[in-house]
């Protein structure tokens, strides 16, 4: 479909780096990397196309559609449409990224309209957008959580407000310089272990989850979607089964990233009650990504979050001493996890706004097709 001096098309996702459509997929990933680098002032958050491809290869669990805008035959923007596999789910997640030199030409608006139209057609009434907000002067928009704000004059803030979105939450991006002092890790691990007590132990692994722990980890992944703070986003439960976890690990094994995981074992029950995961890139010039960290609510208050993070950083140092940084993102109101990160040595590197829009038209259109929404 044509719009002014650019065109918008949906990309077919390649089955492998050698598959048809690979060059276009890689070009869309390059847009993502350049936009994030511009927003955060660092290329450490970049990921290769080979690293991002696995996220698109389980559409039965995590449906994703990718759109691009082309100008003069070159991909200058991309838009990602994500939903849950349940067709009755009212949620959709939007990402729109336009190269800085191509902004102000209606490309972001055109891509957003494509995503909104898709959500309308699928009766996804709740739309969520996470957008980086660089520092800026003047008046600010405060999150209703009471924690964090974004500059009102920023173009991404004005864009989202004009399209009817409401700021619900602010997330902090933080960075940890590596290596962490080994003596500090040893001392803090001993202190956290003493606080946890004899009822808890830590287990660590790299790559695939050992078979015996798959049911426990699937439960932890599911609880991650309900126990982590989501403020007014009201994001839904994301159900994980052992079968889904196996599928995800199968496709991620085809990519160059490796998971380093530490879990908390509750000895009396023999069950895992917490976990933390690092995603290690193939290039040590890019940051390790701190993925999910969770302690089940019923086992909090024993410093298990600190214990697991420290143990996982020790595993990272032993297996990947060439890595130079870890990055992580946390809700500003998640004071417990921010306290843990700050104590380990993480410092702020930037902020994202989490925005939500509820479409009354899509909600009413889908009301007869859903129950409990």
C-alpha positions in Angstrom: 0.0 0.0 0.0 1.4 3.4 -1.0 1.4 6.5 1.2 3.1 9.7 0.0 6.8 9.0 -0.7 7.0 5.7 1.1 5.3 2.3 1.0 4.3 -0.1 3.7 4.5 -3.9 3.4 4.3 -6.9 5.7 7.4 -9.0 5.8 7.4 -12.8 5.5 9.5 -14.2 8.3 12.4 -16.3 7.0 12.6 -19.8 8.4 16.3 -19.5 8.8 19.2 -17.1 8.0 19.5 -18.8 4.7 15.8 -18.6 3.9 13.9 -16.4 1.5 13.4 -12.9 2.9 16.4 -12.9 5.1 17.9 -9.7 3.7 14.8 -7.7 4.4 14.4 -9.2 7.9 18.0 -8.2 8.6 17.4 -4.7 7.3 14.4 -4.4 9.6 16.6 -5.5 12.6 19.1 -2.9 11.6 16.4 -0.2 11.9 15.6 -1.5 15.4 19.3 -1.3 16.4 19.8 2.2 15.0 16.7 3.5 16.7 17.7 2.1 20.1 21.3 3.3 19.7 20.0 6.8 19.0 17.6 6.7 22.0 20.0 5.3 24.6 23.3 6.7 23.2 24.9 3.3 23.0 25.1 0.3 20.7 25.3 -2.1 23.5 21.6 -3.0 23.3 21.8 -4.1 19.6 21.0 -7.6 18.6 21.8 -9.4 15.4 19.1 -10.7 13.0 20.2 -14.2 13.9 19.6 -13.5 17.6 16.1 -12.0 17.0 14.8 -14.5 14.5 13.9 -17.3 17.1 11.3 -14.9 18.7 9.3 -15.1 15.4 9.5 -18.9 15.0 6.8 -20.0 17.5 3.7 -18.2 16.2 1.5 -20.8 17.8 2.6 -19.4 21.2 3.8 -15.9 20.5 2.1 -14.5 17.4 4.1 -11.7 15.8 3.7 -9.7 12.5 6.4 -7.5 11.1 5.8 -4.5 8.8 8.3 -2.2 7.2 8.2 1.2 5.5 10.3 1.7 2.4 11.5 5.0 0.9 13.4 4.9 -2.4 13.6 1.1 -2.1 15.3 1.2 1.4 13.7 0.1 4.7 13.6 3.2 6.9 11.1 2.0 9.6 9.5 -1.0 11.1 6.4 -1.9 13.1 5.8 -5.0 15.2 2.4 -6.3 16.1 2.3 -8.9 18.9 -0.7 -10.7 20.5 -1.5 -13.7 22.6 -2.3 -17.0 20.9 -5.8 -16.9 22.4 -8.0 -15.2 19.8 -10.3 -14.0 22.6 -7.5 -12.0 24.3 -8.2 -8.3 24.1 -4.5 -7.3 24.2 -2.1 -6.3 21.5 1.4 -4.8 21.8 2.7 -2.3 19.3 6.3 -1.3 18.4 6.9 1.5 15.8 10.5 2.5 15.0 11.5 5.1 12.4 15.1 6.1 11.6 15.8 9.5 13.0 16.5 11.1 9.6 13.1 9.9 8.3 10.9 11.2 11.1 8.3 13.9 10.7 7.1 12.6 7.3 4.1 10.7 8.5 5.8 7.3 8.5 5.2 6.6 12.2 1.6 7.6 11.9 1.0 5.4 8.9 2.6 2.4 10.5 0.6 3.0 13.7 -2.6 3.1 11.7 -1.8 -0.2 10.2 -1.4 -1.8 13.6 -4.5 -0.1 15.0 -6.5 -1.4 12.0 -5.2 -4.9 12.7 -6.2 -4.7 16.3 -9.6 -3.4 15.4 -10.1 -6.3 12.9 -9.1 -8.9 15.6 -11.1 -7.1 18.3 -8.0 -6.4 20.5 -9.3 -3.5 22.4 -6.3 -3.0 24.8 -3.2 -1.7 23.0 0.2 -1.4 24.9 3.2 0.5 23.7 6.7 0.7 25.3 8.6 3.8 24.1 12.0 5.1 25.1 11.9 8.7 26.4 15.3 10.4 26.3 15.9 13.3 28.8 14.2 16.6 28.0 13.4 19.9 29.6 10.2 21.4 30.8 6.9 20.0 32.0 6.6 16.3 32.5 3.9 13.6 32.4 3.9 11.6 35.6 3.0 8.0 35.8 -0.1 7.3 37.9 1.9 4.8 39.9 3.6 7.8 41.6 7.0 6.6 40.3 8.7 8.2 37.3 7.7 10.6 34.6 8.6 11.5 30.9 9.1 14.9 29.3 5.9 16.3 27.8 7.7 18.0 25.0 9.4 14.8 23.7 8.1 13.9 20.2 7.3 10.3 21.2 5.3 11.5 24.2 3.3 14.1 22.1 2.8 11.4 19.4 1.3 8.9 21.8 -0.9 11.4 23.7 -2.3 12.7 20.3 -3.2 9.1 19.4 -5.1 8.6 22.6 -2.6 6.7 24.8 -2.2 7.2 28.5 1.0 6.8 30.4 0.6 4.0 32.9 4.2 3.1 34.0 7.8 4.2 33.7 10.5 1.6 33.3 14.1 2.2 34.2 16.9 0.9 32.0 20.0 0.1 34.1 23.6 -1.0 33.2 26.2 -2.9 35.2 29.8 -2.6 34.3 31.7 -5.9 34.2 33.6 -7.5 35.8 32.1 -7.3 39.2 34.7 -7.5 42.0 35.1 -11.2 42.8 35.6 -10.4 46.5 32.4 -8.4 46.5 30.5 -11.3 44.9 31.8 -13.8 47.4 31.0 -11.6 50.4 27.5 -10.7 49.2 26.7 -14.2 48.2 27.6 -15.4 51.7 25.4 -12.7 53.3 22.4 -13.5 51.0 22.8 -17.2 51.6 22.8 -16.7 55.4 19.7 -14.6 55.1 18.0 -17.3 52.9 18.7 -20.0 55.5 19.0 -23.7 55.2 15.6 -24.1 53.5 16.9 -22.7 50.2 19.7 -23.5 47.8 20.6 -22.2 44.3 21.0 -24.2 41.1 22.6 -22.9 37.9 22.7 -24.1 34.3 23.4 -22.8 30.8 21.4 -23.4 27.7 18.4 -25.8 28.0 16.6 -26.3 31.3 17.3 -29.7 32.8 14.2 -31.9 32.1 13.3 -32.4 35.8 12.9 -28.6 36.3 10.7 -27.9 33.2 7.4 -28.0 35.1 8.6 -25.7 37.8 10.1 -23.2 35.3 6.9 -23.2 33.3 5.0 -22.3 36.4 7.5 -19.5 37.2 7.2 -18.1 33.7 3.4 -18.0 34.0 3.7 -16.3 37.4 6.1 -13.8 35.9 3.1 -12.5 33.9 0.9 -12.0 37.0 3.3 -11.3 39.9 5.5 -8.6 38.3 4.1 -5.0 38.7 2.2 -3.8 35.6 0.4 -0.8 37.0 -2.6 0.3 35.0 -1.5 -1.7 32.0 -3.4 -4.6 33.4 -1.5 -7.0 31.2 -2.9 -10.5 31.1 -1.7 -13.8 32.3 0.7 -15.5 29.9 0.3 -19.3 30.3 3.4 -21.4 29.9 3.3 -25.2 29.7 6.2 -27.7 29.6 5.4 -28.2 25.9 5.6 -24.5 25.1 8.8 -24.2 27.1 10.4 -27.0 25.1 9.3 -25.4 21.8 10.8 -22.0 22.9 14.1 -23.6 23.9 14.3 -25.6 20.7 14.1 -22.5 18.5 16.4 -20.4 20.7 19.0 -23.2 20.5 19.2 -22.4 16.7 20.3 -18.8 17.5 23.7 -17.6 18.8 22.5 -16.4 22.2 22.8 -18.5 25.3 20.8 -18.5 28.5 22.5 -18.5 31.9 20.0 -19.4 34.6 20.1 -19.6 38.3 17.0 -20.8 40.3 16.1 -21.0 44.0 15.3 -24.5 45.2 13.0 -24.8 48.3 14.5 -27.9 49.9 11.5 -28.9 52.0 9.2 -29.1 48.9 11.8 -30.0 46.3 10.4 -27.3 44.0 11.9 -24.2 42.3 10.5 -21.1 43.8 12.4 -18.4 41.9 14.7 -17.9 38.9 16.8 -15.3 37.1 18.0 -15.4 33.6 20.8 -13.7 31.6 20.9 -13.8 27.8 24.5 -13.8 26.6 25.2 -12.4 23.1 27.7 -13.8 20.7 29.5 -10.5 20.5 31.2 -9.4 23.8 31.0 -5.8 22.5 27.3 -5.9 23.2 25.7 -6.1 26.6 24.4 -9.3 28.3 20.6 -8.9 28.7 19.2 -9.5 32.2 15.9 -11.2 31.4 13.2 -12.2 33.9 13.8 -12.4 37.6 11.0 -13.7 39.9 10.5 -15.1 43.4 7.1 -16.5 44.1 5.2 -14.3 46.4 4.8 -16.9 49.0 8.7 -17.2 49.3 9.6 -13.6 49.4 11.4 -11.9 52.3 14.4 -14.3 52.3 16.7 -12.2 49.9 16.3 -14.9 47.3 16.3 -12.3 44.5 19.7 -11.0 45.6 21.0 -14.5 46.1 20.0 -15.7 42.6 21.3 -12.5 40.9 24.7 -12.7 42.6 25.0 -16.5 41.9 24.1 -15.9 38.2 26.7 -13.1 37.9 29.3 -15.4 39.3 28.3 -18.1 36.7 28.6 -15.4 34.0 32.0 -14.4 35.1 33.2 -18.0 35.2 31.8 -18.9 31.8 32.0 -15.6 29.9 34.8 -13.4 31.4 35.0 -11.4 28.1 31.6 -9.8 28.7 31.8 -6.1 29.7 28.2 -5.1 30.7 24.8 -6.3 31.7 21.6 -4.3 31.0 18.2 -4.7 32.7 14.8 -3.0 32.8 12.5 -2.6 35.8 9.3 -0.8 36.7 10.1 2.3 38.7 7.7 1.2 41.4 9.5 -2.1 41.8 11.6 -0.8 44.6 12.6 -4.2 45.8 14.2 -5.2 42.5 15.8 -1.8 42.0 17.3 -2.0 45.5 18.8 -5.4 44.6 20.2 -4.1 41.3 21.6 -0.9 42.9 23.3 -2.9 45.6 24.9 -5.1 42.9 26.1 -2.0 41.1 23.6 -1.2 38.3 23.2 2.5 37.4 20.4 4.1 35.4 21.0 4.4 31.6 17.6 5.6 30.4 13.8 5.4 30.8 10.8 4.0 28.9 7.2 4.9 29.1 4.6 2.1 29.2 1.5 3.4 27.5 -2.0 1.9 27.1 -5.0 2.8 25.0 -8.4 1.1 25.2 -10.4 1.2 22.0 -14.1 1.4 22.8 -14.9 0.6 19.2 -12.9 -2.6 19.2 -14.1 -3.6 22.6 -17.8 -3.3 21.7 -17.2 -5.1 18.4 -15.7 -8.0 20.2 -18.0 -8.1 23.2 -20.2 -10.8 21.8 -17.2 -13.0 21.0 -15.5 -12.9 24.4 -16.4 -13.9 27.9 -14.7 -12.5 31.0 -12.9 -9.7 29.1 
